[in-house]
Amino acid sequence: MTTEELAELFLAHLYEIAEEARHPNFLFSVNDFAPKLGITDRGELQKALNYLGDRGFIILASFDMFGGISAGITIEGSIFVEKGGETGIIEQYRRSPQTSGGIPLEPASPAIDGPFFPRRAMEAILEDIEEVIKRDDTVAADVKKDLLSDLATLKIQVERTVKSREIINVVVGNLSRVPSVAPLVTGLNSILEVFLR
C-alpha cells in the first residue's frame, strides 16, 4: 500500500468516526486503525499523517507518548472523502470495508474511552501550563523543578484508570499558587470536575 493510499484509507476511517460523533470538529482517538490494517511501522503511518496534514485534510494529528494517535478531519478533508479521493482506495473501502486493499478491516468505530472532549482539553491546558512554567523567570529553579514534577504526576493521574482525587487536588493546589499559571489551572480544575465525575 502506498503512502497516499494509506493516507486516504486513514482519512476515510476518520471521516466515518466524525460522522458518527456528536461533535465532529474535535480530535478523535484512532488507536484501532493501525492494528486493523496490520500496520506495525509507525513511520509509514506518520508519513501518511504528514501527507494529510500538508494537504490540509487533518488537524493536530499526533502520537502521544504511548503511541496513541489523535486527529481531526477538516472541511477540506471531508469534501475530499465525499468526492472519493484520488487513489481509488476510498471507493474500494466503501464497497467492502472488510477487505480494503486486501487487508481485513472491521467497520470503523470510535475508540473513545471516557469523556473524550474533556480529555483533549486537559491535555492542551497541561501542555500550556508546562510551557508557561518553563518560561516563567519569576519562579526559582528548584521550585520550577518541583512544579514540573507535580505536572508530570498530574498527567499520569489523568491517564490512569483509577485516579487519586487526593493526589490531583494536592497537585492542582500547588500549581494554582503560581500567578503565571493560576488562570490556566482554574480552567483545568473546571474540566477535571467534569472528567472525574
FIMIDREN-209124 format. One record per residue: residue number from 1; residue in one letter; x, y, z of N, C-alpha, C in turn. Coordinates in pm, whole numbers, plus 50000, padded with zeros to 5 digits. Layout:
BEGIN
{NUM a {X Y Z} {X Y Z} {X Y Z}}
...
This chain:
BEGIN
{1 m {50085 49882 50000} {50000 50000 50000} {50089 50124 50000}}
{2 t {50061 50220 49912} {50141 50342 49904} {50106 50435 50019}}
{3 t {50191 50534 50041} {50165 50635 50145} {50034 50706 50117}}
{4 e {50008 50736 49990} {49885 50807 49953} {49761 50722 49980}}
{5 e {49771 50591 49948} {49657 50502 49974} {49632 50487 50124}}
{6 l {49741 50470 50199} {49728 50460 50344} {49666 50588 50400}}
{7 a {49710 50703 50349} {49657 50832 50395} {49508 50842 50366}}
{8 e {49468 50804 50246} {49326 50814 50209} {49240 50716 50289}}
{9 l {49294 50598 50314} {49221 50499 50394} {49203 50550 50536}}
{10 f {49309 50607 50591} {49301 50667 50725} {49199 50779 50727}}
{11 l {49201 50863 50624} {49109 50977 50616} {48964 50928 50609}}
{12 a {48939 50822 50531} {48803 50767 50521} {48757 50714 50657}}
{13 h {48848 50650 50729} {48819 50599 50863} {48785 50716 50957}}
{14 l {48866 50820 50951} {48846 50938 51035} {48713 51007 51001}}
{15 y {48681 51011 50873} {48555 51070 50827} {48436 50997 50890}}
{16 e {48443 50863 50890} {48334 50784 50948} {48318 50811 51097}}
{17 i {48430 50817 51168} {48424 50845 51311} {48360 50981 51336}}
{18 a {48403 51082 51258} {48349 51218 51274} {48200 51223 51244}}
{19 e {48156 51147 51143} {48014 51144 51107} {47929 51083 51218}}
{20 e {47986 50985 51289} {47912 50917 51395} {47912 50996 51525}}
{21 a {48004 51087 51540} {48018 51160 51666} {47921 51277 51674}}
{22 r {47894 51317 51797} {47806 51432 51819} {47878 51562 51787}}
{23 h {48010 51562 51805} {48090 51683 51784} {48200 51653 51684}}
{24 p {48171 51660 51554} {48269 51618 51454} {48393 51704 51443}}
{25 n {48397 51819 51508} {48513 51907 51492} {48624 51881 51593}}
{26 f {48611 51778 51674} {48713 51750 51774} {48811 51646 51725}}
{27 l {48917 51629 51802} {49014 51524 51773} {48958 51390 51818}}
{28 f {48994 51286 51747} {48947 51153 51780} {49064 51059 51799}}
{29 s {49051 50973 51898} {49150 50869 51918} {49122 50761 51815}}
{30 v {49222 50728 51738} {49202 50629 51632} {49303 50515 51647}}
{31 n {49323 50475 51771} {49423 50372 51801} {49389 50237 51740}}
{32 d {49263 50215 51703} {49225 50086 51645} {49260 50078 51497}}
{33 f {49292 50190 51436} {49315 50194 51292} {49436 50111 51248}}
{34 a {49551 50138 51306} {49675 50068 51265} {49667 49917 51287}}
{35 p {49621 49869 51403} {49612 49724 51421} {49520 49655 51321}}
{36 k {49409 49720 51285} {49316 49659 51189} {49381 49640 51053}}
{37 l {49472 49729 51019} {49541 49717 50889} {49670 49637 50900}}
{38 g {49702 49596 51021} {49827 49523 51039} {49949 49611 51026}}
{39 i {49933 49741 51050} {50044 49836 51037} {50128 49831 51164}}
{40 t {50253 49796 51148} {50344 49794 51262} {50449 49904 51251}}
{41 d {50463 49959 51132} {50563 50064 51108} {50499 50200 51132}}
{42 r {50526 50255 51251} {50469 50386 51284} {50521 50494 51190}}
{43 g {50640 50472 51136} {50698 50569 51043} {50613 50585 50919}}
{44 e {50561 50473 50866} {50474 50479 50748} {50346 50554 50779}}
{45 l {50288 50526 50894} {50165 50595 50932} {50193 50743 50954}}
{46 q {50307 50775 51013} {50342 50916 51034} {50358 50987 50900}}
{47 k {50416 50918 50799} {50428 50977 50666} {50290 51007 50608}}
{48 a {50197 50912 50627} {50061 50932 50578} {49994 51049 50648}}
{49 l {50016 51060 50780} {49959 51172 50855} {50018 51305 50809}}
{50 n {50150 51306 50786} {50216 51428 50738} {50160 51469 50602}}
{51 y {50140 51370 50515} {50084 51394 50382} {49946 51460 50393}}
{52 l {49863 51404 50482} {49727 51460 50501} {49733 51599 50562}}
{53 g {49824 51618 50657} {49839 51749 50720} {49886 51854 50621}}
{54 d {49982 51816 50536} {50035 51909 50436} {49926 51953 50337}}
{55 r {49832 51865 50310} {49724 51897 50218} {49606 51966 50287}}
{56 g {49615 51981 50419} {49509 52049 50494} {49387 51964 50519}}
{57 f {49403 51830 50511} {49289 51740 50529} {49266 51698 50674}}
{58 i {49370 51707 50758} {49354 51677 50901} {49421 51785 50982}}
{59 i {49381 51791 51109} {49442 51887 51201} {49495 51815 51324}}
{60 l {49603 51866 51377} {49659 51822 51504} {49674 51671 51515}}
{61 a {49716 51608 51409} {49745 51465 51418} {49869 51449 51504}}
{62 s {49865 51359 51600} {49980 51345 51688} {49990 51205 51744}}
{63 f {50112 51168 51777} {50136 51046 51851} {50163 51087 51995}}
{64 d {50090 51031 52091} {50120 51060 52230} {50233 50969 52277}}
{65 m {50275 50983 52402} {50391 50907 52449} {50364 50757 52456}}
{66 f {50237 50717 52447} {50203 50575 52448} {50177 50522 52308}}
{67 g {50203 50603 52205} {50184 50559 52067} {50043 50580 52016}}
{68 g {49959 50645 52095} {49821 50671 52052} {49816 50783 51950}}
{69 i {49718 50776 51862} {49704 50876 51757} {49577 50956 51781}}
{70 s {49585 51087 51771} {49468 51171 51777} {49468 51262 51654}}
{71 a {49354 51275 51591} {49346 51359 51471} {49204 51408 51451}}
{72 g {49192 51520 51384} {49062 51574 51347} {49059 51596 51197}}
{73 i {48944 51575 51136} {48932 51594 50992} {48882 51736 50965}}
{74 t {48939 51800 50864} {48897 51936 50827} {48781 51929 50728}}
{75 i {48723 52044 50700} {48617 52050 50599} {48672 52004 50464}}
{76 e {48794 52048 50432} {48857 52007 50306} {48876 51856 50301}}
{77 g {48914 51797 50415} {48931 51653 50422} {48800 51579 50400}}
{78 s {48692 51632 50459} {48560 51571 50442} {48516 51577 50297}}
{79 i {48537 51691 50233} {48498 51707 50092} {48578 51609 50005}}
{80 f {48707 51596 50036} {48795 51505 49962} {48742 51361 49970}}
{81 v {48702 51319 50091} {48648 51183 50109} {48516 51169 50034}}
{82 e {48430 51271 50046} {48299 51265 49979} {48314 51254 49827}}
{83 k {48421 51313 49772} {48445 51305 49627} {48515 51176 49587}}
{84 g {48552 51094 49686} {48611 50964 49655} {48763 50959 49652}}
{85 g {48829 51070 49684} {48975 51072 49686} {49036 51063 49547}}
{86 e {49164 51025 49541} {49238 51021 49415} {49293 50884 49380}}
{87 t {49313 50797 49478} {49379 50669 49452} {49282 50554 49424}}
{88 g {49154 50573 49456} {49055 50466 49438} {49032 50383 49563}}
{89 i {49117 50401 49665} {49106 50320 49787} {48980 50356 49867}}
{90 i {48937 50482 49860} {48817 50522 49935} {48694 50453 49878}}
{91 e {48684 50449 49746} {48571 50381 49682} {48573 50232 49714}}
{92 q {48692 50173 49711} {48708 50031 49744} {48666 50007 49889}}
{93 y {48705 50096 49979} {48670 50086 50121} {48518 50094 50139}}
{94 r {48454 50184 50064} {48307 50198 50074} {48236 50072 50026}}
{95 r {48287 50011 49920} {48224 49890 49866} {48243 49771 49959}}
{96 s {48361 49761 50017} {48390 49645 50101} {48485 49683 50213}}
{97 p {48432 49742 50322} {48518 49787 50432} {48601 49674 50494}}
{98 q {48551 49551 50487} {48621 49440 50549} {48749 49400 50476}}
{99 t {48759 49433 50347} {48874 49386 50270} {48943 49496 50191}}
{100 s {48942 49617 50238} {49007 49727 50166} {49155 49700 50148}}
{101 g {49198 49713 50024} {49340 49694 49995} {49386 49552 50020}}
{102 g {49291 49458 50024} {49327 49319 50050} {49358 49292 50196}}
{103 i {49337 49392 50282} {49366 49376 50424} {49234 49373 50499}}
{104 p {49209 49273 50583} {49081 49267 50654} {49062 49388 50744}}
{105 l {48944 49442 50738} {48908 49555 50824} {48774 49529 50888}}
{106 e {48758 49580 51008} {48626 49578 51071} {48563 49714 51045}}
{107 p {48430 49724 51055} {48369 49856 51038} {48428 49954 51138}}
{108 a {48446 50077 51094} {48505 50178 51181} {48415 50210 51298}}
{109 s {48476 50230 51412} {48401 50274 51529} {48491 50361 51614}}
{110 p {48436 50461 51680} {48520 50549 51760} {48584 50473 51875}}
{111 a {48713 50493 51894} {48781 50430 52007} {48800 50535 52115}}
{112 i {48691 50581 52167} {48695 50689 52266} {48659 50630 52401}}
{113 d {48754 50632 52493} {48724 50578 52625} {48705 50693 52721}}
{114 g {48591 50696 52784} {48562 50803 52878} {48524 50930 52806}}
{115 p {48512 51039 52881} {48473 51165 52819} {48584 51220 52733}}
{116 f {48567 51213 52601} {48674 51246 52507} {48712 51393 52507}}
{117 f {48612 51481 52492} {48645 51623 52481} {48717 51674 52605}}
{118 p {48669 51643 52728} {48744 51690 52844} {48889 51640 52845}}
{119 r {48911 51517 52799} {49048 51463 52797} {49137 51547 52706}}
{120 r {49091 51579 52585} {49172 51657 52490} {49195 51798 52543}}
{121 a {49093 51857 52602} {49107 51992 52658} {49210 51992 52772}}
{122 m {49205 51889 52856} {49302 51879 52965} {49444 51867 52911}}
{123 e {49462 51784 52810} {49596 51768 52751} {49650 51901 52701}}
{124 a {49564 51977 52634} {49608 52107 52580} {49645 52204 52692}}
{125 i {49563 52209 52797} {49590 52300 52908} {49717 52257 52982}}
{126 l {49734 52127 53002} {49855 52078 53070} {49980 52116 52991}}
{127 e {49974 52107 52859} {50087 52148 52775} {50115 52298 52791}}
{128 d {50007 52378 52794} {50024 52522 52811} {50085 52555 52947}}
{129 i {50037 52488 53052} {50090 52512 53187} {50239 52479 53191}}
{130 e {50276 52368 53132} {50418 52328 53130} {50503 52433 53059}}
{131 e {50455 52480 52945} {50531 52580 52870} {50546 52710 52948}}
{132 v {50438 52755 53013} {50443 52880 53090} {50539 52866 53208}}
{133 i {50533 52752 53278} {50622 52732 53392} {50768 52734 53346}}
{134 k {50798 52667 53238} {50936 52663 53188} {50988 52802 53153}}
{135 r {50899 52889 53106} {50942 53024 53064} {50932 53129 53174}}
{136 d {50872 53094 53286} {50848 53190 53395} {50978 53216 53472}}
{137 d {51038 53334 53450} {51163 53369 53516} {51144 53411 53661}}
{138 t {51020 53430 53705} {50995 53471 53843} {50994 53351 53938}}
{139 v {50996 53231 53884} {50995 53110 53966} {51138 53057 53978}}
{140 a {51182 53033 54103} {51317 52981 54129} {51334 52845 54062}}
{141 a {51457 52813 54024} {51486 52689 53951} {51442 52564 54026}}
{142 d {51466 52559 54159} {51427 52441 54236} {51276 52428 54248}}
{143 v {51207 52541 54261} {51060 52541 54267} {51004 52499 54131}}
{144 k {51065 52551 54025} {51022 52516 53889} {51034 52365 53867}}
{145 k {51144 52308 53915} {51165 52163 53901} {51053 52086 53973}}
{146 d {51019 52132 54095} {50912 52067 54172} {50777 52080 54101}}
{147 l {50751 52198 54045} {50624 52221 53975} {50611 52133 53851}}
{148 l {50722 52119 53777} {50720 52033 53659} {50702 51887 53698}}
{149 s {50758 51850 53814} {50738 51714 53865} {50591 51693 53904}}
{150 d {50532 51795 53969} {50389 51790 54002} {50304 51775 53877}}
{151 l {50342 51850 53775} {50268 51846 53649} {50276 51707 53585}}
{152 a {50393 51647 53591} {50411 51511 53538} {50323 51412 53616}}
{153 t {50316 51431 53748} {50231 51346 53832} {50085 51362 53791}}
{154 l {50044 51485 53765} {49906 51511 53725} {49874 51445 53591}}
{155 k {49968 51452 53498} {49949 51388 53367} {49930 51237 53383}}
{156 i {50010 51178 53470} {49999 51034 53495} {49864 51002 53557}}
{157 q {49821 51083 53653} {49692 51060 53719} {49576 51066 53620}}
{158 v {49582 51162 53529} {49475 51180 53430} {49465 51056 53340}}
{159 e {49579 50993 53309} {49580 50875 53222} {49543 50746 53293}}
{160 r {49550 50745 53425} {49524 50621 53499} {49376 50583 53495}}
{161 t {49350 50455 53501} {49212 50408 53508} {49151 50444 53642}}
{162 v {49226 50416 53750} {49182 50453 53885} {49261 50576 53925}}
{163 k {49191 50688 53938} {49257 50815 53967} {49247 50848 54116}}
{164 s {49353 50908 54170} {49352 50950 54309} {49311 51097 54317}}
{165 r {49189 51118 54362} {49138 51256 54374} {49225 51336 54470}}
{166 e {49274 51269 54575} {49356 51337 54675} {49486 51391 54613}}
{167 i {49554 51307 54535} {49679 51350 54470} {49651 51462 54371}}
{168 i {49545 51448 54293} {49509 51551 54195} {49483 51684 54264}}
{169 n {49409 51682 54375} {49378 51805 54448} {49503 51873 54502}}
{170 v {49598 51793 54554} {49723 51849 54607} {49803 51916 54495}}
{171 v {49815 51846 54381} {49893 51899 54268} {49828 52025 54213}}
{172 v {49696 52023 54195} {49624 52142 54144} {49643 52258 54241}}
{173 g {49638 52229 54372} {49660 52333 54473} {49798 52395 54461}}
{174 n {49901 52311 54443} {50038 52360 54428} {50051 52449 54304}}
{175 l {49995 52402 54193} {50006 52478 54067} {49928 52609 54073}}
{176 s {49816 52609 54143} {49732 52730 54147} {49798 52845 54224}}
{177 r {49904 52814 54300} {49974 52920 54375} {50073 52998 54288}}
{178 v {50092 52952 54165} {50185 53020 54074} {50105 53119 53990}}
{179 p {50127 53251 54011} {50044 53351 53943} {50038 53337 53791}}
{180 s {50150 53299 53727} {50153 53293 53580} {50064 53183 53523}}
{181 v {50038 53079 53601} {49955 52968 53550} {49821 52957 53622}}
{182 a {49798 53041 53722} {49674 53031 53801} {49547 53032 53715}}
{183 p {49536 53121 53614} {49414 53119 53532} {49397 52987 53454}}
{184 l {49509 52934 53405} {49504 52805 53334} {49463 52693 53428}}
{185 v {49515 52696 53551} {49482 52593 53649} {49334 52599 53686}}
{186 t {49279 52720 53693} {49136 52735 53721} {49053 52668 53612}}
{187 g {49091 52692 53487} {49022 52627 53374} {49038 52477 53378}}
{188 l {49161 52432 53409} {49188 52288 53418} {49102 52224 53526}}
{189 n {49092 52292 53640} {49015 52239 53752} {48867 52222 53715}}
{190 s {48815 52317 53637} {48675 52307 53593} {48655 52182 53506}}
{191 i {48751 52156 53417} {48742 52039 53330} {48758 51911 53412}}
{192 l {48850 51914 53510} {48870 51797 53596} {48742 51760 53671}}
{193 e {48666 51862 53710} {48540 51835 53781} {48447 51751 53693}}
{194 v {48443 51782 53564} {48359 51706 53471} {48421 51569 53446}}
{195 f {48551 51566 53424} {48622 51444 53387} {48620 51340 53498}}
{196 l {48626 51385 53624} {48638 51291 53737} {48503 51250 53794}}
{197 r {48393 51292 53734} {48261 51253 53785} {48242 51104 53776}}
